[in-house]
Structures are given as structure tokens and as C-alpha cells.
Amino acid sequence: MTSIMEVLGDELANLLSIKPIQAKGLLRLSIRDVMPDKLAEDLTLQNLTDVLKKGLKGRLDRIGASNSEMIVNKMVNFATKKQSLITILKT
């Protein structure tokens, strides 16, 4: 079965033109930065949005992504549009 990390990681990989495993690593580190005691499966949509806006943004800035704000906005929009899928994957 697909996981939240796979869904979000695949989207991020497409946006950054990197391998999905690398994108999932960025997402996991972003979660650890913002909510170190939570797993991806435990995040609400609001938590996930915070992780993307704060953690992922910081990680992208650190690796020199020139369009980090746009990527974060696209990821937040993607997560919002896929919130039903994300909810199902949590069960």
C-alpha cells in the first residue's frame, strides 16, 4: 500500500527533478526539524502544512534551491488537494 511519504515524495521529486528516495529523505528531515516526536502518519493536514512551510522551506534553502517558495506553495496546494487520500493513508 502507498504511504503518505510516497505520495508527497513522488510529487516533491517531480518538482525538484530528483529521485523519489532523495525527496522522501528531505521530507523526513523536514518533519524532524519541525515535529521531532511525530511520524509522517501521525501528522494532521495542519501539521503537514507547517512542516512544508517551515521545515521543507529551510531544507530547500540550505541546499540552494532557487525556487523554494514556489516549491513549498505547490507542495502545500498538492497536500490540500490530496487531503482525502492522506486521511485514508493514515488509517
N, C-alpha and C positions, 0 to 999 in steps of 0.2 A: 504494500500500500504506500502511496505517496505521503510524504511528510510536509509539514509547514516549511521546513528548511529547504526541501527540494523545490517546492513551488516558488518560494521567494528567491532561492539561489539561482534557479534557472533564469528568472527574469533579470536579476542583477547581472548574471553572466552575459546575457544578451546586451544589456545596456553598456557594459564595460568592455565587451569583446574579450572576455577571459573565460577560462574553463569553469564549469559549474562548481567543481570542488574548491577552487580558489574563492569564488563568490560566497559559497557556504561558510568558508573559513572567516571571511570578512564579516559576515552576519553573526557568526558565533562570537567573535571577538567584540562586536558591537553590543551584543546582548550582555556580555560580561562587563563591558565598560559601564553600562547604564544600570543594569539589574543583575549584579553578580550572583544572587541567590536564586535566580529563576532559570528555567529551561524554556526553550522556544515553545514547547507545547503548553506551557503554563501562562503564556502571555495573552492578555486581552488585546483587543484591537487598539485601545488607547495606549497600553504598554508598548505594543509593537510600533505604533506611530512615534512614541517618544524615543524608542531605540533607533529608529531610522533617522529621525531628525537630529538627534544628539550623537549617538554612538557611531552610526554609519557615516554621518557627515564628517565627524572628527577623523575617522579612519581614512576616508577618501581624501581629506585634506592632507593627512600625513603621507599618503603615497603619491601626492601630487596630481590628483585628478583635477583637471582644469574646469570641469563642469559638474562639480559635486552637488551644488544646489539643485541643478536640473535633475540629476540622477535621484537625489533624495525625494524631490517632488514627484517624480514618476513612480518611485517605489511606494510612496505613501498613497498615491492615487491607485496604483495596482492593488495594494493591500486592501484599500477601502472597497474597490470593485469586487474583490475576491473574498470579502469578509464571510460570506456564507460558506464557501469552500474551507476557509481557515477554521471556522467554527466546527464544521464536520470533521476535519482532520484532528481536532483536539480530542474527539471522543474515542 
